[in-house]
Amino acid sequence: MVPLPRSRLVIWLVSRLNRFWYRLTGGRIGGTAGSMPVLLLTTTGRRSGKPRTAPLFYLEDGDRLVVVASNVGQDDDPGWWYNLQTDPAATVQIGRTLTPVRARKANAIERQHLWSQFVARHPAYNVYRSRTSREFPVVVLERMAT
């Protein structure tokens, strides 16, 4: 297994490179990592009002997309989750397709089911979980009509 990053600088650099290659190739590079698909989530910065994009592992749950605010096990939630709490409207890019979504935190029953799916597909989430005492928000992204 590849060592999991802990340094904020390494996380920032890997994320930036992933965004660049994903956008340039329509997800052919950066669209998967191991067995997990990757999407680009663009939120509105809660302080800046500017678009902020993060590459995230995701699962499909019916017509919904699901992401986890793990922040690779850091003690604080990732910025994109803070942004979504201020403004739940966002855009998801999968491949070259852009889709408007509305985000919400999964309820307790959904969370249990969805968390187990993440861990089954990508065991590193257990490593992330062991790094901190916080509970990771499981975030449901519901597609909005265009």
C-alpha positions in Angstrom: 0.0 0.0 0.0 1.2 3.5 -0.8 2.0 5.6 2.2 -0.8 8.0 3.0 0.0 11.7 3.1 -0.1 13.6 6.4 1.6 16.8 5.5 -0.7 19.6 4.5 1.8 20.7 1.9 1.9 17.2 0.3 -1.9 17.0 0.4 -2.2 20.5 -1.2 0.4 19.6 -3.9 -1.2 16.2 -4.8 -4.6 17.8 -5.0 -3.4 20.6 -7.2 -1.7 18.2 -9.6 -4.8 16.0 -9.7 -7.1 18.9 -10.5 -4.7 20.0 -13.3 -4.4 16.6 -15.0 -8.1 15.7 -14.4 -9.3 18.9 -16.2 -6.7 18.6 -19.0 -7.6 15.0 -19.8 -11.3 14.9 -18.9 -10.5 12.5 -16.0 -8.4 10.0 -18.0 -5.6 11.0 -15.7 -6.6 11.6 -12.1 -10.1 10.1 -12.6 -9.4 7.0 -10.5 -7.0 6.1 -7.7 -6.8 2.3 -7.2 -10.4 1.0 -7.3 -11.9 4.4 -6.3 -13.3 6.8 -8.9 -12.5 10.5 -8.4 -14.7 13.5 -9.1 -13.9 17.2 -8.9 -16.2 19.1 -6.5 -16.4 22.9 -7.0 -17.8 24.8 -4.1 -18.1 28.6 -3.4 -15.5 29.8 -0.9 -17.3 30.8 2.3 -15.0 33.8 2.8 -13.7 34.6 -0.6 -16.8 33.8 -2.7 -14.5 32.3 -5.3 -14.8 28.8 -6.8 -12.8 26.2 -4.9 -12.3 22.8 -6.5 -11.3 19.6 -4.7 -10.6 16.1 -6.2 -12.5 13.5 -4.0 -13.2 9.8 -4.0 -16.9 9.1 -4.5 -19.5 6.4 -4.6 -22.7 6.3 -6.5 -25.8 5.5 -4.5 -28.6 5.3 -6.9 -28.9 8.8 -8.5 -26.9 10.4 -5.7 -23.1 10.8 -5.3 -21.5 10.4 -1.9 -18.2 11.8 -0.6 -16.5 11.7 2.8 -15.0 14.8 4.5 -12.1 12.8 5.8 -9.4 15.3 5.0 -7.0 12.3 5.0 -7.4 12.1 8.8 -6.5 15.6 9.7 -8.1 16.9 13.0 -10.2 19.5 11.1 -12.8 19.2 8.4 -11.7 20.0 4.9 -12.4 23.5 3.5 -14.9 22.2 0.9 -17.1 20.8 3.7 -17.1 24.2 5.5 -18.0 25.8 2.1 -20.9 23.5 1.6 -22.3 24.2 5.0 -22.4 27.9 4.0 -23.7 27.3 0.5 -24.8 23.7 -0.3 -25.0 24.4 -4.1 -22.0 23.0 -5.9 -20.8 21.5 -9.2 -19.4 18.1 -9.8 -17.2 17.1 -12.7 -17.0 13.4 -13.6 -15.0 13.0 -16.8 -15.9 16.0 -18.9 -19.5 16.2 -17.6 -20.4 19.0 -15.2 -23.5 18.5 -13.0 -25.0 20.9 -10.5 -25.6 19.3 -7.1 -26.9 20.2 -3.7 -25.1 18.8 -0.7 -26.3 17.6 2.7 -24.9 15.6 5.5 -26.1 12.0 5.5 -28.5 11.1 8.4 -27.4 8.4 10.9 -28.9 5.5 9.0 -27.5 6.6 5.7 -24.1 7.3 7.2 -23.7 3.8 8.6 -24.5 2.2 5.3 -22.5 4.6 3.2 -19.4 4.6 5.5 -19.2 0.8 5.3 -19.3 1.0 1.5 -16.4 3.5 1.5 -14.3 1.3 3.8 -15.0 -1.8 1.8 -13.9 -0.1 -1.4 -11.0 1.9 0.0 -9.6 0.5 3.3 -7.4 3.6 3.7 -10.5 5.3 5.2 -9.9 3.2 8.3 -6.3 4.6 8.5 -7.7 8.1 8.1 -10.2 7.4 10.9 -7.4 6.2 13.2 -5.6 9.5 12.9 -8.2 11.6 14.6 -11.1 11.5 17.1 -13.5 13.5 14.9 -16.4 11.8 13.1 -16.1 12.3 9.3 -19.1 13.8 7.7 -20.5 11.6 5.0 -21.9 14.0 2.4 -24.7 13.2 -0.1 -24.6 15.2 -3.3 -28.0 15.2 -5.0 -28.2 16.1 -8.6 -30.2 19.3 -9.4 -32.3 19.8 -12.5 -30.6 22.1 -15.0 
